[in-house]
């Protein structure tokens, strides 16, 4: 056990916020702190992975991204588009055509950002890659992304009660992982059917499996579609141990999503109902 004075020395990097590209969320005190677990929940195709890859690439911190939900070609195209501003579709076409050399230099500078593409990673696989990261770079990653939490292979789920317990157990495990490594662990998650269209604010109660007990930060995302090449993503802090929260989801920071270069950009006004 430690005194308060000793705790100053023991905390290490725990609690330090990652550099965030999301000014609107920062204004709402929603920060991605090392040593803590966050959950990002939204309907399929709304923008969970887009938020995660933008945080990883724009913050430019050592990252280990478990991309069970997206292929290497998709994540590589997205990341390259965010870095360069080029069209993600053009980038993917060059990748498939074997004409990707022009991006070699810019990507080689991101050597501390690593991806795993296993469709069903196990906790043992996650731990192995974390230890491998530390062995190679002499540090744990500052950001670990689990995309999606339901893709983690954690045993059978024969009924609804067991499904909920499994998700809670995974959150406990990921929270412990964050504490031990001083990484911020961000897990993507799905929502219940009432919010499956992604078009209305999602409250804390809208998460599948009711897993809100453990994470320090829970964000939900809903979208506005303008019919052009872009859309607006509204990100709500529905749980936040370190600052403002609105469990209804009706308070959110808004971002334009450019489908071409995959970038999220702040809309300065924070909308509050």
Backbone as numpy.savetxt, mean C-alpha at the origin, in Angstrom:
# Nx Ny Nz CAx CAy CAz Cx Cy Cz
12.24 -5.11 30.55 11.40 -3.92 30.55 12.28 -2.67 30.55
11.71 -1.55 30.12 12.49 -0.33 29.91 11.81 0.86 30.59
12.61 1.74 31.15 12.08 2.99 31.69 11.73 3.91 30.52
11.09 5.02 30.80 10.78 5.98 29.75 12.06 6.52 29.11
13.06 6.76 29.93 14.32 7.27 29.39 14.98 6.23 28.49
14.95 4.95 28.92 15.53 3.90 28.09 14.74 3.68 26.81
13.44 3.93 26.87 12.60 3.75 25.68 12.98 4.69 24.55
13.54 5.83 24.89 14.01 6.77 23.87 15.06 6.11 22.99
15.96 5.36 23.63 17.02 4.69 22.88 16.52 3.43 22.18
15.48 2.80 22.75 15.02 1.52 22.23 14.10 1.66 21.01
13.53 2.83 20.81 12.49 2.93 19.79 13.05 2.78 18.38
14.34 3.10 18.17 14.93 3.01 16.84 14.18 3.89 15.86
13.86 3.31 14.68 13.16 4.08 13.64 11.65 3.99 13.79
11.16 3.23 14.76 9.72 3.05 14.92 9.01 4.39 15.13
7.93 4.59 14.40 7.15 5.82 14.51 7.55 6.90 13.54
8.70 6.76 12.89 9.10 7.77 11.91 8.24 7.65 10.65
7.65 8.75 10.19 6.83 8.67 8.97 7.71 8.56 7.73
7.27 7.76 6.78 7.93 7.73 5.49 7.71 9.06 4.78
8.65 9.49 3.94 8.38 10.68 3.13 7.19 10.39 2.22
6.15 11.20 2.34 4.90 10.91 1.62 4.69 11.90 0.48
4.30 11.40 -0.69 3.96 12.29 -1.79 2.53 12.81 -1.70
1.79 12.39 -0.68 0.36 12.68 -0.59 0.09 13.80 0.43
0.11 15.05 -0.04 -0.03 16.19 0.86 -1.39 16.22 1.54
-2.44 15.86 0.81 -3.78 15.89 1.38 -3.92 14.94 2.54
-3.36 13.75 2.43 -3.41 12.81 3.53 -2.57 13.30 4.71
-1.44 13.92 4.42 -0.61 14.47 5.49 -1.37 15.54 6.26
-2.15 16.36 5.56 -2.96 17.39 6.23 -4.00 16.76 7.14
-4.42 15.54 6.82 -5.37 14.83 7.66 -4.67 13.95 8.70
-3.36 14.17 8.88 -2.56 13.42 9.86 -2.46 11.93 9.52
-2.70 11.57 8.27 -2.59 10.18 7.85 -1.20 9.97 7.27
-0.31 9.41 8.09 1.07 9.20 7.68 1.41 7.71 7.77
2.37 7.31 6.96 2.79 5.91 6.90 4.03 5.76 7.76
3.82 5.34 9.01 4.88 5.33 10.01 5.57 3.98 10.07
6.88 4.03 10.20 7.66 2.80 10.31 7.33 2.08 11.61
7.31 0.76 11.53 6.96 -0.05 12.69 5.48 -0.23 12.88
4.67 0.22 11.92 3.22 0.13 12.04 2.61 -0.52 10.81
1.39 -1.04 10.98 0.63 -1.68 9.90 -0.49 -0.77 9.45
-0.63 -0.64 8.13 -1.79 0.04 7.57 -2.52 -0.91 6.63
-3.81 -0.68 6.47 -4.63 -1.42 5.52 -5.29 -0.42 4.58
-5.22 -0.70 3.29 -5.88 0.12 2.27 -6.96 -0.74 1.63
-8.22 -0.32 1.75 -9.34 -1.12 1.28 -10.13 -0.37 0.22
-10.54 -1.10 -0.80 -11.33 -0.50 -1.88 -11.91 -1.61 -2.73
-12.85 -1.24 -3.59 -13.39 -2.20 -4.56 -12.31 -2.58 -5.57
-12.48 -3.72 -6.20 -11.53 -4.15 -7.22 -11.41 -3.13 -8.34
-10.18 -2.83 -8.73 -9.94 -1.92 -9.83 -10.07 -0.45 -9.49
-10.23 -0.12 -8.21 -10.41 1.28 -7.83 -9.08 2.03 -7.74
-8.03 1.37 -7.26 -6.76 2.08 -7.18 -5.89 1.72 -6.00
-6.14 0.58 -5.36 -5.32 0.18 -4.21 -3.85 0.02 -4.62
-3.62 -0.75 -5.68 -2.25 -0.99 -6.13 -1.60 0.28 -6.64
-2.40 1.14 -7.27 -1.88 2.42 -7.76 -1.38 3.27 -6.61
-2.15 3.31 -5.51 -1.72 4.05 -4.33 -0.41 3.48 -3.79
-0.33 2.15 -3.69 0.86 1.52 -3.11 2.10 1.76 -3.96
1.98 1.59 -5.27 3.17 1.75 -6.12 3.57 3.22 -6.21
2.61 4.14 -6.13 2.96 5.56 -6.09 3.69 5.91 -4.81
3.26 5.35 -3.68 3.97 5.59 -2.43 5.39 5.06 -2.51
5.54 3.84 -3.01 6.85 3.23 -3.10 7.78 4.02 -4.01
7.32 4.32 -5.21 8.18 4.95 -6.21 8.42 6.43 -5.90
7.36 7.15 -5.53 7.53 8.59 -5.28 8.26 8.86 -3.96
8.08 8.01 -2.95 8.82 8.22 -1.70 10.27 7.80 -1.85
10.52 6.85 -2.76 11.88 6.42 -3.10 12.63 5.89 -1.87
11.95 5.02 -1.11 12.57 4.41 0.07 12.83 2.93 -0.22
13.72 2.29 0.54 13.92 0.85 0.37 12.60 0.10 0.56
12.23 -0.68 -0.45 10.90 -1.26 -0.51 10.96 -2.73 -0.87
10.09 -3.52 -0.23 9.87 -4.91 -0.63 8.37 -5.05 -0.91
8.02 -5.27 -2.17 6.63 -5.24 -2.62 6.23 -6.66 -3.03
5.27 -7.25 -2.29 4.73 -8.56 -2.64 3.51 -8.36 -3.53
3.72 -8.54 -4.82 2.71 -8.21 -5.83 1.98 -9.47 -6.29
1.18 -10.04 -5.39 0.44 -11.25 -5.74 -0.69 -10.95 -6.72
-1.14 -9.71 -6.76 -2.32 -9.35 -7.54 -1.99 -8.82 -8.93
-0.72 -8.51 -9.20 -0.33 -7.94 -10.49 0.96 -8.59 -10.97
1.08 -8.74 -12.29 2.25 -9.40 -12.88 3.45 -8.46 -12.91
4.60 -9.05 -13.22 5.83 -8.27 -13.33 5.72 -7.24 -14.43
5.11 -7.60 -15.57 4.98 -6.65 -16.68 4.14 -5.45 -16.28
3.06 -5.70 -15.55 2.18 -4.60 -15.12 2.90 -3.68 -14.14
3.53 -4.25 -13.12 4.20 -3.42 -12.11 5.40 -2.69 -12.70
6.14 -3.34 -13.57 7.29 -2.70 -14.20 6.83 -1.53 -15.06
5.75 -1.72 -15.81 5.23 -0.64 -16.66 4.73 0.53 -15.82
4.03 0.22 -14.73 3.53 1.28 -13.85 4.68 2.06 -13.21
5.63 1.34 -12.65 6.74 2.00 -11.97 7.55 2.86 -12.93
7.80 2.35 -14.12 8.57 3.10 -15.11 7.82 4.34 -15.56
6.50 4.23 -15.70 5.69 5.38 -16.08 5.72 6.46 -15.01
5.63 6.06 -13.74 5.66 7.03 -12.64 7.01 7.74 -12.60
8.08 6.99 -12.81 9.43 7.58 -12.76 9.67 8.53 -13.92
9.30 8.11 -15.13 9.66 8.86 -16.35 8.57 9.80 -16.85
7.31 9.52 -16.51 6.21 10.29 -17.06 5.74 9.78 -18.41
6.37 8.74 -18.94 5.96 8.18 -20.23 4.66 7.39 -20.08
4.01 7.13 -21.21 2.75 6.40 -21.23 2.99 4.93 -20.86
2.25 4.43 -19.86 2.44 3.06 -19.38 2.15 2.04 -20.47
1.19 2.30 -21.35 0.89 1.36 -22.42 2.03 1.29 -23.42
2.63 2.43 -23.73 3.78 2.44 -24.63 4.96 1.70 -24.01
5.14 1.90 -22.70 6.23 1.23 -22.00 6.04 -0.28 -22.04
4.81 -0.75 -21.79 4.55 -2.20 -21.82 4.76 -2.76 -23.22
4.36 -2.00 -24.25 4.56 -2.46 -25.63 6.05 -2.61 -25.93
6.86 -1.64 -25.47 8.31 -1.74 -25.68 8.89 -2.93 -24.92
8.36 -3.18 -23.73 8.83 -4.31 -22.94 8.59 -5.62 -23.68
7.38 -5.80 -24.21 7.04 -7.04 -24.91 7.78 -7.15 -26.26
8.13 -6.01 -26.84 8.84 -6.02 -28.12 10.36 -6.14 -27.97
10.83 -6.19 -26.71 12.26 -6.28 -26.47 13.00 -4.99 -26.75
12.30 -3.86 -26.60 12.89 -2.54 -26.89 12.91 -1.68 -25.63
13.37 -2.28 -24.54 13.28 -1.65 -23.22 14.59 -1.03 -22.76
15.62 -1.10 -23.57 16.95 -0.67 -23.15 17.00 0.80 -22.73
16.15 1.64 -23.30 16.20 3.07 -22.99 15.89 3.36 -21.53
15.26 2.40 -20.85 14.90 2.62 -19.45 15.89 1.98 -18.48
16.91 1.32 -18.98 17.83 0.58 -18.12 18.50 1.46 -17.08
18.98 2.62 -17.50 19.72 3.49 -16.59 18.85 4.00 -15.45
17.66 4.47 -15.79 16.80 5.06 -14.76 16.31 4.00 -13.78
16.08 2.78 -14.27 15.62 1.72 -13.37 16.75 1.18 -12.51
17.96 1.18 -13.04 19.10 0.66 -12.27 19.37 1.50 -11.03
18.90 2.75 -11.01 19.09 3.61 -9.84 18.14 3.26 -8.70
17.16 2.39 -8.96 16.19 1.98 -7.93 16.48 0.58 -7.42
17.76 0.27 -7.23 18.16 -1.07 -6.85 17.62 -1.50 -5.49
17.24 -0.56 -4.62 16.76 -0.91 -3.28 15.24 -1.12 -3.25
14.61 -1.12 -4.43 13.17 -1.40 -4.49 12.98 -2.74 -5.18
12.50 -3.73 -4.43 12.43 -5.11 -4.88 10.99 -5.62 -4.87
10.67 -6.50 -5.84 9.33 -7.04 -5.99 9.36 -8.56 -5.95
8.31 -9.13 -5.36 8.07 -10.57 -5.37 6.72 -10.79 -6.06
6.66 -11.74 -7.02 5.45 -11.91 -7.82 4.76 -13.25 -7.55
5.03 -13.87 -6.44 4.33 -15.11 -6.10 2.84 -14.84 -5.94
2.01 -15.69 -6.55 0.56 -15.49 -6.48 -0.01 -15.82 -5.11
0.66 -16.71 -4.35 0.19 -17.10 -3.02 1.37 -17.17 -2.06
1.95 -16.02 -1.70 3.09 -16.06 -0.77 2.66 -16.56 0.60
3.52 -17.28 1.24 3.27 -17.76 2.60 4.00 -16.85 3.58
3.61 -16.87 4.85 4.37 -16.11 5.85 5.85 -16.48 5.85
6.17 -17.76 5.65 7.57 -18.18 5.62 8.30 -17.53 4.44
7.62 -17.43 3.28 8.24 -16.79 2.12 8.45 -15.30 2.36
7.49 -14.66 2.99 7.62 -13.24 3.31 8.83 -13.02 4.22
8.95 -13.84 5.25 10.08 -13.70 6.18 11.41 -13.98 5.48
11.43 -14.99 4.61 12.67 -15.31 3.89 13.13 -14.12 3.05
12.21 -13.49 2.36 12.59 -12.35 1.51 13.00 -11.14 2.34
12.38 -10.96 3.50 12.80 -9.87 4.39 14.23 -10.10 4.88
14.53 -11.32 5.27 15.88 -11.62 5.75 16.89 -11.55 4.62
16.48 -11.94 3.42 17.37 -11.83 2.26 17.66 -10.36 1.96
16.64 -9.52 2.03 16.80 -8.08 1.83 17.83 -7.53 2.82
17.68 -7.92 4.08 18.61 -7.42 5.10 20.03 -7.93 4.85
20.13 -9.19 4.42 21.44 -9.76 4.16 22.14 -9.03 3.02
21.38 -8.66 1.98 21.95 -8.00 0.81 22.28 -6.54 1.09
21.35 -5.83 1.76 21.49 -4.38 1.91 21.87 -3.93 3.32
21.94 -4.88 4.26 22.30 -4.59 5.65 21.25 -3.76 6.39
20.05 -3.68 5.82 18.91 -3.04 6.49 17.65 -3.78 6.07
16.61 -3.68 6.89 15.30 -4.13 6.46 14.69 -3.04 5.57
13.77 -3.40 4.68 13.09 -2.35 3.91 12.33 -1.41 4.82
12.19 -0.17 4.38 11.40 0.80 5.15 9.91 0.65 4.85
9.60 0.09 3.69 8.21 -0.11 3.28 8.06 -1.55 2.78
7.05 -2.25 3.31 6.69 -3.58 2.83 5.23 -3.52 2.40
4.95 -3.90 1.16 3.59 -3.89 0.63 3.12 -5.32 0.43
1.92 -5.62 0.94 1.28 -6.92 0.74 0.04 -6.68 -0.12
0.10 -7.09 -1.37 -0.95 -6.75 -2.34 -1.46 -8.02 -3.01
-2.50 -8.62 -2.44 -3.46 -8.27 -1.40 -3.27 -9.19 -0.19
-3.85 -8.81 0.94 -3.71 -9.62 2.14 -4.40 -10.97 1.99
-5.49 -11.03 1.21 -6.20 -12.29 1.02 -5.45 -13.25 0.11
-4.39 -12.78 -0.56 -3.56 -13.66 -1.38 -2.51 -14.40 -0.56
-2.30 -13.97 0.68 -1.31 -14.65 1.53 -1.87 -16.01 1.95
-1.10 -17.04 1.72 -1.52 -18.41 2.04 -1.33 -18.65 3.53
-2.47 -18.66 4.25 -2.38 -18.79 5.71 -3.26 -19.90 6.23
-3.51 -20.93 5.43 -4.30 -22.06 5.90 -5.71 -22.03 5.35
-6.48 -23.07 5.65 -7.83 -23.22 5.11 -8.81 -22.24 5.70
-9.88 -21.96 4.95 -10.95 -21.08 5.40 -12.27 -21.73 4.99
-12.75 -22.63 5.82 -13.91 -23.42 5.45 -15.23 -22.70 5.68
-15.25 -21.66 6.52 -16.51 -20.97 6.78 -16.22 -19.51 7.10
-17.28 -18.72 7.25 -17.13 -17.27 7.43 -16.37 -16.94 8.71
-16.65 -17.67 9.81 -15.96 -17.39 11.07 -14.47 -17.66 10.94
-14.12 -18.75 10.29 -12.70 -19.09 10.12 -12.03 -18.09 9.20
-12.76 -17.61 8.18 -12.21 -16.60 7.27 -11.85 -15.33 8.04
-12.77 -14.86 8.90 -12.51 -13.67 9.69 -11.32 -13.88 10.63
-11.28 -15.02 11.29 -10.17 -15.29 12.20 -8.85 -15.32 11.45
-8.84 -15.91 10.25 -7.62 -15.98 9.47 -7.12 -14.59 9.12
-8.01 -13.69 8.71 -7.61 -12.33 8.38 -7.10 -11.59 9.60
-7.78 -11.77 10.73 -7.30 -11.13 11.96 -5.93 -11.67 12.35
-5.75 -12.98 12.20 -4.46 -13.57 12.50 -3.36 -13.04 11.60
-3.68 -12.85 10.32 -2.70 -12.28 9.38 -2.35 -10.85 9.77
-3.35 -10.08 10.19 -3.07 -8.71 10.62 -2.17 -8.70 11.86
-2.45 -9.58 12.81 -1.58 -9.69 13.99 -0.16 -10.02 13.57
-0.03 -10.96 12.62 1.29 -11.37 12.15 2.01 -10.22 11.45
1.31 -9.51 10.57 1.93 -8.41 9.83 2.27 -7.24 10.76
1.44 -7.03 11.78 1.73 -5.98 12.74 2.99 -6.30 13.53
3.14 -7.58 13.91 4.35 -8.01 14.61 5.57 -7.87 13.70
5.38 -8.20 12.42 6.46 -8.07 11.45 6.92 -6.62 11.34
5.96 -5.69 11.32 6.30 -4.27 11.26 7.09 -3.84 12.49
6.67 -4.31 13.66 7.37 -3.95 14.90 8.80 -4.47 14.91
8.98 -5.71 14.46 10.29 -6.33 14.53 11.27 -5.74 13.52
10.79 -5.35 12.35 11.67 -4.87 11.29 11.73 -3.35 11.20
10.84 -2.65 11.90 10.71 -1.19 11.81 10.36 -0.74 10.39
9.72 -1.64 9.63 9.17 -1.27 8.33 7.74 -0.80 8.50
7.30 0.05 7.58 5.86 0.27 7.49 5.30 -0.83 6.59
4.37 -1.60 7.12 3.75 -2.67 6.34 2.37 -2.19 5.90
2.16 -2.17 4.59 0.89 -1.74 4.00 0.25 -2.95 3.32
-0.97 -3.29 3.75 -1.68 -4.43 3.18 -2.92 -3.95 2.43
-3.07 -4.41 1.19 -4.26 -4.11 0.40 -5.38 -5.09 0.78
-6.63 -4.61 0.72 -7.75 -5.46 1.13 -9.00 -5.08 0.34
-9.99 -5.97 0.37 -11.24 -5.77 -0.35 -12.35 -5.29 0.58
-13.49 -4.91 -0.01 -14.62 -4.39 0.75 -15.84 -5.27 0.51
-16.86 -5.05 1.35 -18.09 -5.85 1.24 -18.90 -5.40 0.02
-19.87 -6.21 -0.34 -20.61 -6.03 -1.59 -21.29 -4.69 -1.76
-21.75 -4.07 -0.68 -22.44 -2.79 -0.80 -21.56 -1.71 -1.41
-20.25 -1.90 -1.36 -19.31 -0.88 -1.86 -18.49 -1.40 -3.04
-19.00 -2.46 -3.67 -18.23 -3.13 -4.72 -18.11 -2.31 -6.00
-18.96 -1.28 -6.18 -18.83 -0.45 -7.38 -17.77 0.64 -7.24
-17.32 0.88 -6.00 -16.25 1.84 -5.77 -16.64 3.29 -5.94
-17.93 3.60 -5.96 -18.37 4.95 -6.31 -18.86 5.77 -5.12
-18.83 5.23 -3.92 -19.29 5.99 -2.75 -18.32 5.79 -1.60
-18.27 6.75 -0.67 -17.35 6.63 0.46 -17.55 5.32 1.21
-16.44 4.72 1.61 -16.47 3.41 2.27 -16.14 3.61 3.75
-17.05 3.26 4.64 -16.76 3.41 6.07 -15.86 2.28 6.57
-15.43 2.41 7.82 -14.59 1.37 8.42 -15.31 0.02 8.43
-16.63 0.06 8.60 -17.41 -1.18 8.64 -17.54 -1.83 7.28
-17.06 -1.17 6.22 -17.17 -1.72 4.88 -16.08 -2.68 4.50
-15.08 -2.89 5.38 -14.00 -3.82 5.08 -14.49 -5.26 5.19
-14.05 -6.11 4.27 -14.35 -7.53 4.37 -13.64 -8.13 5.58
-14.37 -8.97 6.31 -13.75 -9.69 7.42 -13.64 -8.90 8.70
-14.03 -7.63 8.68 -14.01 -6.82 9.90 -12.65 -6.90 10.60
-11.60 -6.47 9.90 -10.23 -6.63 10.42 -9.66 -5.32 10.96
-10.52 -4.43 11.41 -10.06 -3.09 11.78 -9.41 -3.00 13.15
-9.38 -4.08 13.92 -8.86 -4.01 15.29 -7.36 -3.71 15.32
-6.58 -4.34 14.45 -5.13 -4.33 14.58 -4.44 -3.14 13.90
-4.76 -2.79 12.64 -3.98 -1.75 11.94 -4.00 -0.41 12.66
-2.88 0.29 12.58 -2.82 1.65 13.13 -3.53 2.64 12.22
-3.52 2.35 10.93 -4.10 3.25 9.93 -4.90 2.43 8.94
-6.14 2.84 8.69 -6.95 2.22 7.64 -7.43 3.31 6.70
-7.14 3.13 5.42 -7.59 4.04 4.38 -8.57 3.31 3.47
-9.63 3.99 3.07 -10.52 3.45 2.06 -10.53 4.38 0.86
-10.79 3.82 -0.32 -10.72 4.59 -1.56 -12.02 4.44 -2.35
-12.59 5.55 -2.77 -13.66 5.51 -3.77 -13.31 6.48 -4.89
-13.96 6.33 -6.03 -13.53 7.04 -7.23 -14.64 7.89 -7.82
-14.21 8.87 -8.58 -15.09 9.66 -9.44 -14.55 9.54 -10.86
-15.42 9.22 -11.81 -14.99 9.02 -13.19 -15.46 10.18 -14.04
-14.52 10.80 -14.80 -14.88 11.97 -15.60 -15.08 11.65 -17.08
-14.91 10.38 -17.46 -15.11 10.00 -18.85 -13.95 10.32 -19.76
-12.89 10.93 -19.23 -11.71 11.25 -20.04 -10.62 10.22 -19.74
-9.37 10.63 -19.84 -8.27 9.71 -19.58 -7.85 9.69 -18.11
-8.56 10.41 -17.28 -8.19 10.46 -15.86 -9.43 10.27 -15.00
-9.20 10.07 -13.72 -10.29 9.97 -12.76 -9.80 10.56 -11.44
-10.70 10.72 -10.50 -10.35 11.22 -9.17 -10.49 10.08 -8.18
-9.46 9.89 -7.37 -9.50 8.93 -6.27 -9.61 9.70 -4.96
-10.60 9.35 -4.17 -10.83 9.98 -2.87 -10.41 8.99 -1.78
-9.47 9.41 -0.93 -8.86 8.50 0.05 -9.25 8.97 1.45
-9.94 8.07 2.18 -10.51 8.42 3.49 -9.76 7.72 4.62
-9.28 8.47 5.61 -8.71 7.83 6.81 -9.85 7.44 7.78
-10.26 6.17 7.75 -11.39 5.73 8.58 -10.92 5.20 9.94
-9.62 4.97 10.07 -9.02 4.69 11.38 -7.62 5.27 11.37
-7.24 5.92 12.46 -5.92 6.56 12.51 -5.54 6.78 13.96
-4.66 5.93 14.48 -4.26 6.06 15.89 -3.42 7.31 16.15
-2.83 7.87 15.10 -1.90 8.98 15.28 -2.50 10.34 14.92
-3.78 10.37 14.56 -4.34 11.67 14.16 -5.80 11.57 13.77
-6.18 12.43 12.86 -7.58 12.56 12.47 -8.12 11.28 11.87
-9.37 10.96 12.19 -10.07 9.85 11.54 -11.55 10.18 11.44
-12.19 9.61 10.46 -13.64 9.70 10.29 -14.10 8.34 9.82
-14.65 7.54 10.75 -14.97 6.15 10.44 -16.07 6.02 9.40
-16.79 7.12 9.11 -17.83 7.07 8.09 -17.25 7.05 6.67
-16.01 7.49 6.51 -15.41 7.59 5.18 -15.77 8.85 4.43
-16.55 9.72 5.06 -17.06 10.91 4.36 -16.05 12.05 4.30
-14.95 11.94 5.03 -13.88 12.94 4.95 -12.71 12.32 4.20
-12.24 13.00 3.18 -11.21 12.38 2.34 -10.34 13.43 1.67
-9.15 12.98 1.29 -8.25 13.76 0.45 -8.40 13.25 -0.98
-8.38 14.15 -1.95 -8.67 13.80 -3.33 -7.43 13.92 -4.21
-7.33 12.99 -5.16 -6.17 12.92 -6.04 -6.61 12.64 -7.47
-6.00 13.33 -8.41 -6.21 12.98 -9.80 -5.34 11.78 -10.13
-5.92 10.83 -10.84 -5.18 9.67 -11.30 -5.05 9.77 -12.82
-3.82 9.94 -13.28 -3.54 10.00 -14.70 -3.29 8.58 -15.19
-4.22 8.05 -15.97 -4.13 6.66 -16.42 -2.93 6.42 -17.33
-2.42 7.47 -17.95 -1.29 7.30 -18.86 0.02 7.07 -18.11
0.34 7.97 -17.19 1.62 7.81 -16.48 1.45 7.25 -15.07
0.21 6.88 -14.70 -0.11 6.17 -13.45 0.17 7.01 -12.21
0.36 8.29 -12.37 0.69 9.13 -11.22 -0.56 9.63 -10.50
-0.46 9.68 -9.18 -1.47 10.34 -8.35 -0.95 11.71 -7.98
-1.78 12.72 -8.20 -1.41 14.10 -7.88 -2.46 14.72 -6.98
-2.02 15.45 -5.97 -2.95 16.06 -5.03 -3.89 17.05 -5.69
-5.15 17.00 -5.28 -6.09 18.10 -5.46 -6.08 18.84 -4.14
-5.71 20.08 -4.16 -5.34 20.77 -2.91 -6.46 20.78 -1.87
-7.70 20.94 -2.30 -8.79 21.05 -1.34 -9.06 19.70 -0.69
-9.17 19.67 0.62 -9.58 18.48 1.35 -11.09 18.59 1.57
-11.83 17.62 1.07 -13.29 17.68 1.10 -13.80 17.11 2.41
-14.66 17.87 3.09 -15.14 17.47 4.40 -16.64 17.72 4.45
-17.40 16.66 4.61 -18.86 16.81 4.70 -19.30 16.91 6.15
